[in-house]
Amino acid sequence: MIKVINSLSIVIPVFNSAPILKDLILRVKKSLDNLDCSYEVILVNDGSRDQSWPIIQELSKSFHWVRGINLMRNYGQHNALLCGIKAAKNEIIITMDDDLQNPPEEISKLITKLFEGYDVVYGTPIRERHTLLRNFASKITKFALQSTMGATTARNVSAFRAFRTKIRDSFEHYHGPFVSIDVLLTWGTSRFTSILVDHESRKVGKSNYTLKKLIIHALNMITGFSTLPLRFASLVGFVLTLFGFGILIYVIGRYFLLGGKVPGFSFLASAISIFSGAQLFALGIIGEYLARMHFRIMNKPSYAIRETVNFGGQQDNDRAPR
C-alpha cells in the first residue's frame, strides 16, 4: 500500500524518441491512475533531430498534465533533467529515461521506499539490458560518481530516481555548464537508498549513450565536482619526489662506495623523463580545472529554453483526469 502523496512530477529528458513517446505517456498515465494525487509529466526535448517536439506538442493538447520544454540545442541528459527539475511544481519528483527501459509500473516501488524515511531512492535494475561495452562504461561512470558523492549508494545509481522536491533548494542557483544530477542531490541530503526494479529492453532505436559519452561524463563529474584528481596529482608528485631522493642516494652511495663515474646519460635521461612526465600530468589536471573555471566565469548556462507548452495558467493546478 502506497502512502498518500499530494502531488507528483515526472521529469523525462527526450532525445530522438518520436516513435515511442505516445506509448510512454499512456503507460505513465496507467501507472499513475492508481495514485490518489495530482501529477504532471514534464518532457524536456533536448535538441531532438526527429519529430519529438511536434509529438510533445500534440500530447500536451491531449493531456493537460503533459508539459513540454523545448531546449535551444542538445545540452545533454543531465542538463535537460536539471531544466525539468527546476520547472517541477509538485511534492515528489521522479526522473526516468524516455526509452521505456525504466518501466513506469515500477514508480510505486520508488515512492513506497521513499516514505520509509529517505530523501532519494534509486531504482537499480535487477538485470541491465545493455551491451557488454555499455555495461563496462557504466561501471566506470559509477566508480567516478562514488568518488565524487562519497557514498556507497553511488554503485546503485540509475536514471530512475525518486526524490523530495525540497532537495532542489540546495542547488537552485547552480548554473554551470557541467551537470551531474546525482552529485547535486548530495548537496541537499545524505539519506540515499536504492531498490531493485525491472529493466526492460529498449523498444525502439539504440541508446544515445556511447562509450565515449559515458567516459566524458565520468571525467566531467570527477573534475567538475571533486578535487580527487588534484589530490592524485599531489600524491604522484610526492611519490616521484621520494623516488628522486632515492636516485640521489643511489648515485652518491655508488660514488663513495664503488668509486669511479656515476651512471651516464641514459640514467639521467630516464630520471628527467619521469619527472617531466609527472609535471605534465599534473599540469594537465590543473588545466582541466582552469578550463572549468573559465566556463564558470563566462557564465555559460546549463541550458537555454526555446519554447514551452502547458506551463502557466489555471490548468497547471487541476487534478489529473482519471
Secondary structure, 3 states (H helix, E strand, C coil): CCCCCCEEEEEEEECCCHHHHHHHHHHHHHHHCCCCCEEEEEEEECCCCCCHHHHHHHHHHHCCCEEEEEECCCCCHHHHHHHHHHHCCCCEEEECCCCCCCCHHHHHHHHHHHCCCCCEEEEEECCCCCCHHHHHHHHHHHHHHHHHHCCHHHHHCCCCEEEEHHHHHHHCCCCCCCCCHHHHHHCCCCCEEEEEECCCCCCCCCCCCCHHHHHHHHHHHHHHHCCHHHHHHHHHHHHHHHHHHHHHHHHHHHHHHHCCCCCCHHHHHHHHHHHHHHHHHHHHHHHHHHHHHHHHHCCCCCCCEEEEECCCCHHHHCCCCC
